[in-house]
Amino acid sequence: MKKLHFIVIIASVFMLQACVHKIVTVPAKIAYKTTKGVVKGTVAVGKAIIPGDSDDDENDDKKSKK
């Protein structure tokens, strides 16, 4: 009977370990994806606002050569 209790305790420890792993990693993944989206949006806004981008210089050179 003691052997059965030991097996049940060991099995429940492994099951709870998987739950704790899920509880810890899911919020971390959500925070990572949210932060990644915010950074991409900030970079896009920065590129749109800041004048004198290198792509503009290349386009001006092509126009002046024609």
N, C-alpha and C positions, 0 to 999 in steps of 0.2 A: 504494500500500500504506500509505503514511503517512497518507493521508486516511482510510482505514478505521480505523486505530488511533485517530485523533483522534475520529472519530464514536463509537467504542466507549467511549472514555474519557469523553466528554461524556454519553453515555447512562447510563453507570454512575454518574456523579456525580449525575444527576437521580434515579436510582432510590435511591441511598443517602440522598439528602436526604429523600425520603419516609419511609424507614425511621427515620431519626433523629427526624423530626417525630413519628412514631407512638410511638417509645420515650419521648419527652419528655412528650407530651400525655396519654397513657393513665394513668400514675401520678398526674398532676395532677388529672385528672377523678375518679379513684377517691378521692383524698384529699379533694376538694371535696365529693363526695357523702357520704362518711363523716362529715366535720365537720358538714355540714348536718343529718344525722340526729341526731348527738350534741347539737347545739344545740337542735333541736326537742324532744328528750327532756328536756333540762335545763329548758327553759322550761315544759314540761308538768308536771314534778315541782315546779318552783317555784310554779306556779299552784295546784297541789293542796295544797301545804304552807302557803303564806303565807295567814293568815286576813285577813278584812276586804276581800275583793275588791269592786270597784265593783258587780258584778252582784248580790252579796248585799244591798247597800244598796238597790238598786232593788226587789228582791223584798220587803224589809222594809217599804218605803214603800207598796207595793201592798197588803200584808196589813193594815197599820194603817188604811188608808182604807176597807176593807170593813167 
